[in-house]
Amino acid sequence: MNRQDEYRVYYYQNSYTKRIPVLEYIQKIPIKDRGKIAAYITFLRDYGGQLDEPYSRYIRLGVRELRVEFAHNRHRIFYIAVEGKKIILLHAFLKKTPKTPEQEIVRALNNFEDYKINKNLIKYEKET
């Protein structure tokens, strides 16, 4: 694939707090889990944000969840794929219940709304 044809992964940055929720989440989890998440994010990028179950699932309003399972941990990363071949990682959490908690979905949707108003507040992390 030509470099200009590739999607890029960006981290949403909150317009008020300037925090980057997904990056903060990843930095707090065990190193082995980070490696698994990095591999899934690369997989997501390589497929242009269009992964099906069991890797990804549509939530609502264009938001999808990347489903990363490692050991007994079920990490979820909400994301959107937008124009310009961008994948924006909006919110992440450790899933502990069978159903995705509504409050986590609402956080992702709120972050998506904030992104739509402040599209320049995203951080690109160069893949290693």
N, C-alpha and C positions, 0 to 999 in steps of 0.2 A: 504494500500500500504506500502510495506517495505521501510524504510527510504532511503536505497541505490538505490531504484528504482525511487525516486522522482527527478524531475527536480529542478534546482536551478536558481534563477534569479540574474543576474549580471548587473552592470552599466558600460557601456563603459566609459573609461577615455582617453581623448585626449593625444596623445603621446608628443605633443609639449607644450601645455599649462597646462597639468595635470588637466584640468577642467573636471567635470563629468556632462555633459549637462542635462541629464534627472533628476538627483538628484537635480541639481540647479533649474530646472523648477518646480519640485514638491514642493520644499521649498518656492517658491515665490507665489504659488496660495493659495486661501482660504482654511482653514482647512477642511471644509466639502467636497470640491473637492478632497483634498488629501485622505480623507477616501474612497471616491468612487474609486479613482485611485488605492489605495492599494487593495481594494476588487477585482478589475479587474485584477490586477497583480497576485494576489493569484489564481484567476480563471484560468488565463493563465498558471501559473505554474502547477496547478492541472491537466490540460489537455495537458501538454507537449508541449505547444506552438502551438497547433493545434486547434485553434478556428475558426469557420466559421462566416460569416455575421449573425447578425449585430455586433458581438463583435470584429471581426478582418477581415482584407481584405488584400489579396496579392497585393503588389505594383510592385516589379520587382527584379530580381537577388537574390531571396531568402529572400528579405526584406518584412516584413508584417507590417501593422499598427494596433495597438490596439486602438479601438474606444470607448472612454469614454465620455458619454453624461451625464451632470448633470446640473440641472436648465437650463439656456440658454447657457451654456458653452459646447463646443465640443472639448475636449482634444484629441490629437492624439499622440501616442507613437510608434515610429518605432522600430522594434526588429527583431532579427534572432534567430532561434533555431539551435544549433550546436552540434557536437559530445560531448560526455561526459555529456549529459543531462543538457546542459546549455542553458539558454535563456539570450541573451545579449540585453539590452535596449540601443538603439543607439542615439535617438534624440526625442525631444518632442516639441509640439507647440500647441497653441490655434487656432483651425480652424475657420476662419471667412468668408470663401467663399464656394460656393457649391462644387467646384473642389479643390482637394489637390494641393496647389501651387508647381510648379516644383522646386522652390528653396529649399523648405523643403525636398523634395524627394532627391535632390542632396546632401544636408547636410547629410542625413541619409546614402546615398550610400558612400559618402566620409568617414564618420565615420566607416562604414563597412570595407572599404579598409584599413583604419588606423588600425582597430582591427586585420585584417588578418596578417598584418606585425608585430604587437605588441600584440600578444595574451595574454601576461602576464599583460597588463594594463587594468584590469577589477576589479571592486570592488564588493564584495559580501556583500549584506545586509541581515543579519539574520532576518527572519520573526518573528514578535512578536505575 
